[in-house]
């Protein structure tokens, strides 16, 4: 376009704008108006730059009519202006005291809970509140327990019938909560997991993707090595779990209390606060932990019931939980250490010289349930070392843990491996590390192995594979079933490890914790196909000695092939706790422990299976198929799950499908993905 033509176009545009903005009758319209392009220099008296220039904005010289000070050019110089008001800075407010910080945090969290901007998004409210809590505990960590107490009272989050001021005090669980809020990513996965698991305010986050690249030193052999040939010789192995000895059990106290737990002098039934409704029998009751007399009775019954008076057991396993279910303020290190010594001494006395391979339960430490990772660093990484030192020393003292395993157990969360001379390795793991009530499991929760134990397990299994050994894994908190007890990410990794080393290395897995008689099957390829062909190995969840709560007392014996270490038969005994009251009026008889069932006979009636074939994962999957065809078999399982307690409710409708689903769920991840979570327990 020619320059003169461009000029005419701009003039026409300016005129059209003027006409468009004129008002009045048609005869006042102006056909065109063009606004001047130059800055009107007469507006200001002087300028720091050329006001007629077009390359930059004008910089007029401005004076304050009050102070008569002239503002310098650099104040508005776009290329060189001051970044801070150094002439007159705003003073910082005075430093708040720790108590002021606490009250501000409480006020902010309370405001978040009622802020309409969040609408009904309780998850966002919860995670925003955790962010406030994190700032507080980072600035004033001593206020962490106080914040937990105030929020517990504000939102009524107390549990176990324990007052908030007791439950979250610094010397109970308050210090642990403070540590976890400090270290957790409360604005991300960790925070969502906390809000989902502890407060039910968020949807549970999904299982994190696993990157298994380089995790295994070698691929799984294909084909698998030839299986070991059975010897035909059967070893007897005792499985004890969840003793929960109560040295504070008060015979004659209220056994039908409304608090937790009963059979203590400090509890009562509010319907009769001044008179006991159900005096605690001296051998125990359904709402109470084990008095010493109950444990002694169980131990006395074992040898004659199992035919081991002369021979003893080849070995025994104990899958954890020594102490009573006391509230945190009634716990102490001394209470834990006392319980360890009493129970292990009784095991030694009644079971003889054969080893008892034990593991740590979630109630076997102080604070109970809590196990911090060494990776937390600093002085905090050693806060539970007293437990590992003491319990591993006791295992060695009793002759159960060889000296070469002692130091490893002391420095690896009381986990260890025993290489027996008969070709079996027993690997004991502290699976409280993945327990959902272990608050430290919420820290870096997307990382499935923050404790490093699954790396150790993998390496030990690889060594066993190379040596041609068979392995039993024992722990306390189970990896699957209804998904309630364990975090998803670590159990997901565990499942992949089990898949890699089953069935040729891992013979069986054993848990406790639920107090109930349960079992879960592991399959290949993360259980994408569940069939008799893909079933790999099973985890046996042992019945408890304690009757808490509404269960009978029980124990189990396995018949194990001495070469393959496969379980050929399982026998379970129980004592009917509802009959204990009748024993108080005399001293001649104590509790009766009676044979409850044989797994092979109870579930295998319609399965074609050799007399000496193992009750392995294939067999148990066939059992679940029978359950799908005959629901009465599920009812049988449900009865035995509660150790034939009169307090066990029947399993019907949705419960039937759920129980079969639990039996096929070896990890929390699989269970939460597939199963209805409402029927896991009979308590």
MITOR-872684 format. One line per 8 residues: number of its first residue (from 1); their letters; for each residue x, y, z of C-alpha. Coordinates in steps of 0.001 Angstrom, whole numbers. Example, Ala and Ser with C-alpha at 12.3 -4.5 7.8 and 13.67 -1.06 7.14 Angstrom:
BEGIN
1 = as = 12300,-4500,7800 ~ 13670,-1060,7140 $
***
This chain:
BEGIN
1 = xxxxxxxx = 0,0,0 ~ 1309,3522,-949 ~ 2041,5830,2013 ~ -480,8490,977 ~ -3193,5874,588 ~ -2368,4529,4095 ~ -2625,8020,5554 ~ -6043,8538,3966 $
9 = xxxxxxxx = -7232,5188,5391 ~ -6143,6157,8919 ~ -7895,9534,8627 ~ -11086,7838,7443 ~ -10904,5395,10358 ~ -10428,8233,12842 ~ -13362,10159,11377 ~ -15611,7119,11447 $
17 = xxxxxxxx = -14859,6679,15132 ~ -15708,10296,15839 ~ -18977,10026,13908 ~ -19861,6835,15658 ~ -19420,8464,19050 ~ -21206,11726,18281 ~ -24649,12275,19638 ~ -27661,14467,18961 $
25 = xxxxxxxx = -29811,14958,15937 ~ -28693,13887,12534 ~ -27578,17392,11626 ~ -24876,17388,14487 ~ -23128,14307,13254 ~ -19577,14778,12299 ~ -18507,12716,9381 ~ -14936,12059,10764 $
33 = xxxxxxxx = -12677,12791,13675 ~ -9011,11804,14190 ~ -7381,11933,17644 ~ -3839,13372,17753 ~ -1111,10801,18116 ~ 1405,12915,20038 ~ 1328,13203,23814 ~ 31,16591,24963 $
41 = xxxxxxxx = 3217,17895,26606 ~ 1432,20756,28301 ~ -84,18398,30865 ~ 3099,18384,32967 ~ 5712,21036,33554 ~ 8735,18865,32838 ~ 9838,15386,31844 ~ 12734,13038,32449 $
49 = xxxxxxxx = 12647,12022,28809 ~ 11537,13489,25508 ~ 7752,13686,25697 ~ 7424,13717,21955 ~ 9388,10495,21493 ~ 7455,7457,20283 ~ 9894,4762,21376 ~ 8981,4879,25113 $
57 = xxxxxxxx = 6340,6043,27486 ~ 6774,9564,28835 ~ 8358,9988,32251 ~ 7005,13214,33769 ~ 8769,14788,36746 ~ 6397,14577,39687 ~ 6698,16391,43001 ~ 4775,15725,46189 $
65 = xxxxxxxx = 2780,18832,47036 ~ 2875,17931,50711 ~ 6465,16952,51277 ~ 7735,18856,48280 ~ 9975,15953,47481 ~ 10468,14997,43884 ~ 10182,11307,43002 ~ 13343,10038,41274 $
73 = xxxxxxxx = 13298,8839,37706 ~ 14385,5313,38708 ~ 11162,4860,40621 ~ 9309,4327,37338 ~ 12193,3599,35016 ~ 11138,396,33237 ~ 14753,-670,32837 ~ 16061,173,36295 $
81 = xxxxxxxx = 13583,380,39130 ~ 14014,-517,42801 ~ 12712,-3941,43813 ~ 12272,-3244,47542 ~ 10913,-292,49430 ~ 14080,209,51421 ~ 13134,3699,52428 ~ 10123,2741,54487 $
89 = xxxxxxxx = 9855,-1092,54901 ~ 6819,-2571,56640 ~ 7898,-4073,59923 ~ 7341,-7799,60436 ~ 4749,-8720,63019 ~ 6074,-9950,66339 ~ 6925,-13649,66426 ~ 3966,-15691,67566 $
97 = xxxxxxxx = 4420,-17930,70527 ~ 3982,-21657,70076 ~ 610,-21505,71784 ~ -506,-18704,69441 ~ 571,-20783,66436 ~ -1477,-23670,67793 ~ -4610,-21574,68168 ~ -4192,-20081,64716 $
105 = xxxxxxxx = -3841,-23572,63221 ~ -6970,-24784,65025 ~ -8887,-21702,63865 ~ -7730,-22142,60259 ~ -8684,-25820,60191 ~ -12062,-25030,61731 ~ -12601,-22332,59101 ~ -11632,-24766,56331 $
113 = xxxxxxxx = -14195,-27276,57589 ~ -17001,-24715,57221 ~ -15746,-22722,54221 ~ -18468,-22749,51536 ~ -15797,-22513,48852 ~ -15109,-26237,49430 ~ -18783,-27113,49074 ~ -19190,-30789,49927 $
121 = xxxxxxxx = -15612,-31686,49034 ~ -14557,-33217,52344 ~ -11410,-34586,50748 ~ -10163,-31105,49815 ~ -11057,-29869,53294 ~ -9130,-32696,54932 ~ -6006,-32271,52788 ~ -6037,-28483,53240 $
129 = xxxxxxxx = -6260,-29027,56987 ~ -3265,-31365,56846 ~ -1287,-28616,55086 ~ -2030,-26268,57997 ~ -1019,-28972,60456 ~ 2233,-29558,58572 ~ 3176,-25870,58788 ~ 2495,-25901,62517 $
137 = xxxxxxxx = 4497,-29026,63346 ~ 7367,-27806,61171 ~ 7477,-24443,63001 ~ 6593,-25674,66487 ~ 6788,-29495,66667 ~ 6024,-29484,70378 ~ 2541,-28251,69481 ~ 1777,-31247,67263 $
145 = xxxxxxxx = 250,-33385,70027 ~ -1743,-30397,71276 ~ -3134,-29817,67792 ~ -4131,-33487,67523 ~ -5916,-33283,70869 ~ -7811,-30101,69996 ~ -8871,-31404,66594 ~ -9874,-34752,68085 $
153 = xxxxxxxx = -12130,-32936,70531 ~ -13396,-30482,67920 ~ -14375,-33200,65423 ~ -14970,-36043,67915 ~ -12338,-38393,66468 ~ -11439,-40255,69653 ~ -11234,-44038,69404 ~ -11051,-47061,71684 $
161 = xxxxxxxx = -13191,-45107,74191 ~ -10072,-43191,75195 ~ -10295,-39421,75811 ~ -8572,-37309,73180 ~ -6230,-35750,75747 ~ -5030,-39228,76640 ~ -4930,-40789,73207 ~ -2964,-37986,71539 $
169 = xxxxxxxx = -750,-36905,74399 ~ 2933,-36542,73629 ~ 3831,-39643,75638 ~ 1191,-41775,73914 ~ 557,-41368,70177 ~ 832,-37593,69813 ~ 4543,-37532,69072 ~ 4157,-40172,66360 $
177 = xxxxxxxx = 1317,-38271,64692 ~ 3509,-35165,64728 ~ 6375,-37007,63042 ~ 4133,-38415,60349 ~ 2505,-35064,59502 ~ 5973,-33517,59335 ~ 7421,-36106,56949 ~ 4378,-37023,54848 $
185 = xxxxxxxx = 3453,-35417,51530 ~ 146,-34250,52951 ~ -769,-32343,49797 ~ -384,-35429,47596 ~ -855,-39192,47729 ~ 106,-39445,51400 ~ -2460,-36853,52404 ~ -5232,-38474,50407 $
193 = xxxxxxxx = -4382,-41849,51927 ~ -4483,-40402,55457 ~ -7808,-38678,54819 ~ -9233,-41876,53334 ~ -7927,-44366,55872 ~ -8138,-42397,59091 ~ -11121,-40106,58546 ~ -13059,-41574,55610 $
201 = xxxxxxxx = -13098,-38107,54016 ~ -11365,-38971,50730 ~ -11730,-41774,48226 ~ -8885,-44226,48658 ~ -6118,-43499,46152 ~ -5430,-46128,43545 ~ -2569,-48582,43803 ~ 527,-46911,42368 $
209 = xxxxxxxx = 2047,-48389,39197 ~ 4968,-50716,39866 ~ 8218,-50493,37975 ~ 9789,-53927,38354 ~ 12624,-53253,35898 ~ 15814,-54589,37428 ~ 14125,-55699,40632 ~ 14901,-59390,40134 $
217 = xxxxxxxx = 18461,-60526,39568 ~ 17260,-63382,37363 ~ 14044,-64148,35501 ~ 11783,-66891,36762 ~ 13057,-70247,35481 ~ 11137,-71560,32510 ~ 10557,-74397,32797 ~ 10634,-74534,36572 $
225 = xxxxxxxx = 13161,-76889,38147 ~ 11828,-80373,38881 ~ 9874,-80350,42160 ~ 11412,-82009,45169 ~ 10196,-85544,45677 ~ 8135,-86146,48811 ~ 9802,-88202,51498 ~ 6560,-89633,52849 $
233 = xxxxxxxx = 7774,-88657,56325 ~ 5585,-86105,58057 ~ 6790,-83496,60500 ~ 4469,-81969,63070 ~ 4639,-78186,63240 ~ 2670,-76099,65728 ~ 1190,-72716,64731 ~ 374,-70357,67614 $
241 = xxxxxxxx = -798,-66796,67156 ~ -2146,-63762,69007 ~ -1776,-64817,72617 ~ -2442,-61301,73992 ~ -1603,-62124,77569 ~ -3357,-59819,80044 ~ -1380,-59597,83290 ~ -3991,-57079,84502 $
249 = xxxxxxxx = -6914,-59472,84045 ~ -9142,-59249,87150 ~ -11154,-62376,87847 ~ -14627,-61400,88989 ~ -14557,-57957,87369 ~ -17091,-56930,84711 ~ -16794,-59194,81654 ~ -19676,-57499,79832 $
257 = xxxxxxxx = -18504,-53906,79889 ~ -19134,-51185,77342 ~ -15545,-49941,77329 ~ -12499,-51583,75836 ~ -11505,-54011,77058 ~ -13366,-55930,79754 ~ -12259,-58089,82682 ~ -10460,-55158,84259 $
265 = xxxxxxxx = -11143,-53440,87579 ~ -11451,-50076,85837 ~ -14429,-50983,83600 ~ -18140,-51419,84217 ~ -21509,-51801,82522 ~ -23496,-48533,82704 ~ -26706,-50507,83182 ~ -25297,-51601,86511 $
273 = xxxxxxxx = -22425,-49293,87501 ~ -22313,-50464,91118 ~ -22786,-54196,90670 ~ -21098,-56614,88283 ~ -23449,-58171,85747 ~ -21105,-60836,84382 ~ -18161,-61651,86666 ~ -15042,-62420,84646 $
281 = xxxxxxxx = -14379,-66183,84684 ~ -10875,-67030,85770 ~ -10139,-68695,82391 ~ -11361,-65856,80203 ~ -14358,-64358,78418 ~ -15356,-63267,74919 ~ -14706,-59542,75451 ~ -11382,-60004,77208 $
289 = xxxxxxxx = -7790,-60898,76466 ~ -6075,-64028,77771 ~ -5587,-64392,81501 ~ -2461,-66263,82413 ~ -4619,-69263,83335 ~ -5990,-69510,79782 ~ -2544,-69498,78174 ~ -1339,-72095,80646 $
297 = xxxxxxxx = -4370,-74258,79859 ~ -3779,-74014,76115 ~ -112,-74864,76468 ~ -845,-77798,78736 ~ -3359,-79197,76251 ~ -1129,-79040,73184 ~ 1183,-82001,73776 ~ -1465,-84582,74699 $
305 = xxxxxxxx = -3806,-83417,71953 ~ -1145,-83592,69267 ~ 679,-86710,70408 ~ 3926,-84878,70994 ~ 4489,-85636,74698 ~ 7631,-87624,73914 ~ 8709,-86441,70479 ~ 7856,-82772,70659 $
313 = xxxxxxxx = 7358,-80751,67482 ~ 9908,-80507,64702 ~ 9575,-76777,65270 ~ 6837,-74236,65969 ~ 5893,-70865,64523 ~ 4424,-67941,66438 ~ 2931,-65215,64260 ~ 2936,-62427,66798 $
321 = xxxxxxxx = 980,-60330,69302 ~ 2092,-60927,72848 ~ 570,-58047,74790 ~ -2980,-57149,75795 ~ -5123,-54606,73942 ~ -4472,-51839,76439 ~ -4986,-48220,75496 ~ -1799,-46328,74679 $
329 = xxxxxxxx = -1617,-44523,78009 ~ -1531,-47886,79816 ~ 1301,-49188,77660 ~ 5002,-48940,78352 ~ 8237,-50539,77261 ~ 8287,-52463,80510 ~ 4780,-53808,79828 ~ 5896,-55073,76418 $
337 = xxxxxxxx = 9130,-56571,77702 ~ 7320,-58270,80578 ~ 4841,-59885,78174 ~ 7641,-61064,75883 ~ 9445,-62797,78720 ~ 6356,-64431,80263 ~ 5076,-65879,77007 ~ 8413,-67025,75625 $
345 = xxxxxxxx = 9252,-68698,78922 ~ 5931,-70558,78804 ~ 6573,-71604,75206 ~ 9969,-72921,76194 ~ 8621,-74741,79230 ~ 5763,-76509,77472 ~ 7195,-77015,73982 ~ 10689,-78154,74899 $
353 = xxxxxxxx = 13971,-77593,73074 ~ 12730,-77458,69461 ~ 12883,-73915,68067 ~ 9965,-71533,67982 ~ 10305,-69186,65021 ~ 8596,-65988,66054 ~ 7731,-62658,64507 ~ 6745,-59246,65858 $
361 = xxxxxxxx = 3058,-58359,66228 ~ 1536,-54909,65942 ~ 866,-54891,69700 ~ 4418,-55929,70529 ~ 5938,-52471,70681 ~ 5433,-49090,72293 ~ 3832,-47045,70877 ~ 1747,-49985,69740 $
369 = xxxxxxxx = 1273,-50440,65984 ~ 4105,-48005,65182 ~ 7358,-48854,63382 ~ 9347,-46013,61849 ~ 11574,-46570,58797 ~ 15322,-46213,59205 ~ 15171,-43953,56154 ~ 13513,-41267,58263 $
377 = xxxxxxxx = 17048,-40389,59330 ~ 18597,-38646,62307 ~ 17832,-39626,65852 ~ 14308,-40675,64882 ~ 15439,-43716,62906 ~ 16510,-45517,66073 ~ 13435,-44812,68208 ~ 12283,-48461,68105 $
385 = xxxxxxxx = 15698,-50079,68351 ~ 15039,-50965,71983 ~ 12386,-53431,70788 ~ 14543,-55059,68129 ~ 17436,-55375,70576 ~ 15345,-56892,73327 ~ 13163,-59304,71403 ~ 15953,-60686,69224 $
393 = xxxxxxxx = 18105,-61176,72319 ~ 15277,-63182,73894 ~ 14942,-65345,70788 ~ 18638,-66097,70984 ~ 18494,-66673,74739 ~ 15738,-69265,74304 ~ 17839,-71036,71673 ~ 15441,-70309,68806 $
401 = xxxxxxxx = 17515,-67810,66852 ~ 21101,-68742,65973 ~ 23838,-66280,66851 ~ 24539,-65556,63192 ~ 20966,-64251,62794 ~ 20965,-62098,65943 ~ 22753,-59041,64606 ~ 20676,-59067,61436 $
409 = xxxxxxxx = 17436,-59136,63442 ~ 18644,-56285,65672 ~ 19278,-54055,62670 ~ 16443,-55113,60337 ~ 13220,-54509,62256 ~ 13527,-57870,64053 ~ 13402,-59692,60710 ~ 15682,-62658,60108 $
417 = xxxxxxxx = 16332,-65838,58153 ~ 17098,-69218,59658 ~ 18697,-71754,57321 ~ 17797,-75127,58743 ~ 19965,-78142,58043 ~ 17013,-80021,56515 ~ 16755,-77655,53516 ~ 14080,-75285,54803 $
425 = xxxxxxxx = 14610,-71578,55264 ~ 12278,-69715,57613 ~ 12094,-66002,56802 ~ 10503,-63868,59504 ~ 9310,-60399,58469 ~ 7982,-57476,60464 ~ 4851,-56926,58378 ~ 3606,-54260,60778 $
433 = xxxxxxxx = 5551,-52041,58406 ~ 2612,-52176,55974 ~ -98,-52123,58665 ~ -2752,-49468,58029 ~ -2663,-48430,61712 ~ 1086,-47890,61569 ~ 1005,-44150,60895 ~ 4509,-44286,59447 $
441 = xxxxxxxx = 3091,-46342,56569 ~ 1500,-43092,55331 ~ 4915,-41494,54705 ~ 6114,-41772,51086 ~ 3241,-44186,50576 ~ 3699,-44359,46803 ~ 7074,-46005,47444 ~ 6305,-49693,48180 $
449 = xxxxxxxx = 9572,-50437,49993 ~ 10539,-47462,52156 ~ 11678,-49900,54852 ~ 13858,-51900,52463 ~ 12456,-55246,53648 ~ 11123,-56376,50269 ~ 14547,-55858,48754 ~ 15999,-58082,51481 $
457 = xxxxxxxx = 13262,-60680,51002 ~ 13852,-60776,47241 ~ 17583,-61273,47662 ~ 17068,-64022,50243 ~ 14610,-65840,47983 ~ 17045,-65596,45095 ~ 19734,-67131,47285 ~ 17325,-69902,48293 $
465 = xxxxxxxx = 16462,-70569,44642 ~ 20140,-70801,43753 ~ 20727,-73225,46643 ~ 17641,-75330,45914 ~ 16108,-74591,49326 ~ 12445,-74365,50214 ~ 11110,-71343,52137 ~ 8433,-70596,54702 $
473 = xxxxxxxx = 7599,-66916,55189 ~ 6111,-65820,58502 ~ 4761,-62437,59547 ~ 1971,-60938,61584 ~ -181,-58495,59593 ~ -1607,-60352,56616 ~ -1077,-59122,53061 ~ -4567,-59658,51679 $
481 = xxxxxxxx = -7917,-61252,52617 ~ -10393,-58316,52840 ~ -7734,-55632,52290 ~ -8472,-53991,55642 ~ -5150,-54508,57404 ~ -2365,-53664,54946 ~ -1459,-50811,52614 ~ -1940,-51492,48913 $
489 = xxxxxxxx = 1437,-50541,47442 ~ 3734,-52712,49587 ~ 1398,-55720,49390 ~ 1249,-55258,45627 ~ 5052,-55500,45465 ~ 5016,-58470,47839 ~ 2555,-60242,45552 ~ 4923,-59848,42579 $
497 = xxxxxxxx = 7790,-61246,44651 ~ 5686,-64237,45676 ~ 4736,-64804,42026 ~ 8394,-64769,40967 ~ 9468,-67366,43545 ~ 6425,-69651,43658 ~ 5744,-72478,43780 ~ 9261,-73882,43471 $
505 = xxxxxxxx = 10879,-71828,46276 ~ 8102,-70598,48570 ~ 6264,-73541,50079 ~ 3884,-71646,52380 ~ 3215,-68266,54001 ~ 1856,-67765,57531 ~ 179,-64746,59136 ~ -1787,-63932,62300 $
513 = xxxxxxxx = -3372,-60657,63432 ~ -7087,-61159,62695 ~ -7578,-63691,65544 ~ -9603,-65686,63016 ~ -9045,-68830,60968 ~ -8546,-67597,57385 ~ -6538,-68256,54228 ~ -5622,-66515,50958 $
521 = xxxxxxxx = -4449,-67878,47599 ~ -1782,-66259,45394 ~ -1966,-66602,41589 ~ 306,-65881,38645 ~ 262,-62526,36838 ~ -1295,-60590,39686 ~ -4382,-62828,39677 ~ -5539,-61690,36263 $
529 = xxxxxxxx = -6688,-65273,35749 ~ -7732,-67254,38835 ~ -7757,-70982,38202 ~ -6348,-74218,39525 ~ -3585,-73944,36903 ~ -2533,-70415,37915 ~ -2703,-70929,41697 ~ 801,-70616,43179 $
537 = xxxxxxxx = 913,-70670,46974 ~ -1323,-69997,49980 ~ -1026,-67928,53128 ~ -2434,-69564,56271 ~ -3853,-67108,58817 ~ -3661,-68757,62219 ~ -6398,-68768,64884 ~ -5708,-66877,68095 $
545 = xxxxxxxx = -5273,-68081,71652 ~ -7084,-64966,72911 ~ -10887,-65012,72732 ~ -11072,-61277,72029 ~ -13499,-60632,70672 ~ -16402,-63070,70563 ~ -14130,-65897,69422 ~ -13096,-69196,70890 $
553 = xxxxxxxx = -9494,-69903,71789 ~ -7547,-72071,69359 ~ -4318,-73329,67821 ~ -3281,-75418,64825 ~ -868,-78201,63894 ~ 370,-78886,60354 ~ 1575,-82202,59009 ~ 4485,-81294,56742 $
561 = xxxxxxxx = 6426,-83451,54314 ~ 10030,-83478,55505 ~ 11503,-83078,52001 ~ 9127,-80726,50187 ~ 7898,-78864,53297 ~ 4442,-78848,51746 ~ 1514,-79035,54142 ~ -199,-82412,53789 $
569 = xxxxxxxx = -2803,-81897,56498 ~ -3980,-79220,58897 ~ -5610,-79853,62279 ~ -7263,-77171,64407 ~ -8341,-77295,68047 ~ -10529,-74864,69971 ~ -11899,-74267,73436 ~ -15470,-73006,73894 $
577 = xxxxxxxx = -15148,-69822,75912 ~ -18886,-69685,76659 ~ -18370,-72723,78903 ~ -15709,-71120,81108 ~ -18149,-69697,83663 ~ -19095,-73197,84772 ~ -15474,-73826,85739 ~ -15407,-71150,88434 $
585 = xxxxxxxx = -17273,-73157,91048 ~ -14660,-75896,91227 ~ -10950,-76429,90917 ~ -10870,-79877,89441 ~ -11402,-78960,85783 ~ -10087,-76256,83528 ~ -10979,-75368,79905 ~ -11489,-78100,77342 $
593 = xxxxxxxx = -9609,-77815,74050 ~ -11352,-79984,71481 ~ -10567,-81052,67937 ~ -12407,-78728,65628 ~ -11643,-79864,62085 ~ -9266,-81331,59519 ~ -8890,-79063,56483 ~ -8736,-82055,54129 $
601 = xxxxxxxx = -11890,-83622,55535 ~ -13814,-80375,55980 ~ -13328,-79059,52448 ~ -12064,-81875,50223 ~ -14957,-84302,50112 ~ -15724,-83719,46425 ~ -12154,-83119,45250 ~ -10170,-85947,43682 $
609 = xxxxxxxx = -6886,-85705,45532 ~ -4268,-88180,46613 ~ -3973,-89060,50280 ~ -428,-87716,50383 ~ -904,-84862,47933 ~ -324,-81466,49550 ~ -3036,-78996,50525 ~ -1439,-76518,48182 $
617 = xxxxxxxx = -2780,-73549,46218 ~ -4247,-75766,43505 ~ -6217,-77754,46077 ~ -7473,-74635,47802 ~ -8595,-73105,44515 ~ -10582,-76276,43837 ~ -12125,-75761,47275 ~ -13285,-72284,46247 $
625 = xxxxxxxx = -14815,-73759,43103 ~ -16719,-76220,45296 ~ -17867,-73276,47403 ~ -19272,-71616,44289 ~ -21336,-74719,43622 ~ -22285,-75437,47226 ~ -22731,-72429,49519 ~ -22991,-74654,52598 $
633 = xxxxxxxx = -19224,-75094,52296 ~ -18848,-71331,52759 ~ -21003,-71557,55872 ~ -18662,-74269,57152 ~ -15699,-72000,56488 ~ -17470,-69123,58253 ~ -18072,-71285,61317 ~ -14440,-72298,61522 $
641 = xxxxxxxx = -13341,-68717,60895 ~ -14740,-67859,64346 ~ -13413,-71097,65826 ~ -16978,-72389,66191 ~ -17917,-69584,68553 ~ -21585,-69329,69517 ~ -21215,-65604,68777 ~ -20448,-66101,65058 $
649 = xxxxxxxx = -23246,-64918,62771 ~ -24173,-67021,59707 ~ -22834,-66160,56257 ~ -25562,-65761,53648 ~ -26285,-63712,50525 ~ -23496,-61290,49599 ~ -21316,-62745,52350 ~ -20901,-65987,50394 $
657 = xxxxxxxx = -19484,-64277,47316 ~ -17312,-62031,49468 ~ -15714,-64921,51388 ~ -14758,-66693,48165 ~ -13303,-63426,46880 ~ -11201,-62999,50056 ~ -9882,-66534,49718 ~ -8594,-65573,46270 $
665 = xxxxxxxx = -7024,-62276,47374 ~ -3392,-62388,48436 ~ -2881,-58615,48438 ~ -4883,-55652,49688 ~ -4684,-54211,46193 ~ -6462,-57225,44657 ~ -9027,-57460,47448 ~ -10006,-53796,47361 $
673 = xxxxxxxx = -10296,-54004,43596 ~ -12454,-57137,43514 ~ -14238,-57774,46807 ~ -17069,-56418,48925 ~ -15187,-55284,52061 ~ -18058,-55694,54514 ~ -17764,-59381,55413 ~ -14109,-59827,56320 $
681 = xxx = -14570,-60529,60019 ~ -17021,-62592,62075 ~ -16418,-60479,65178 $
***
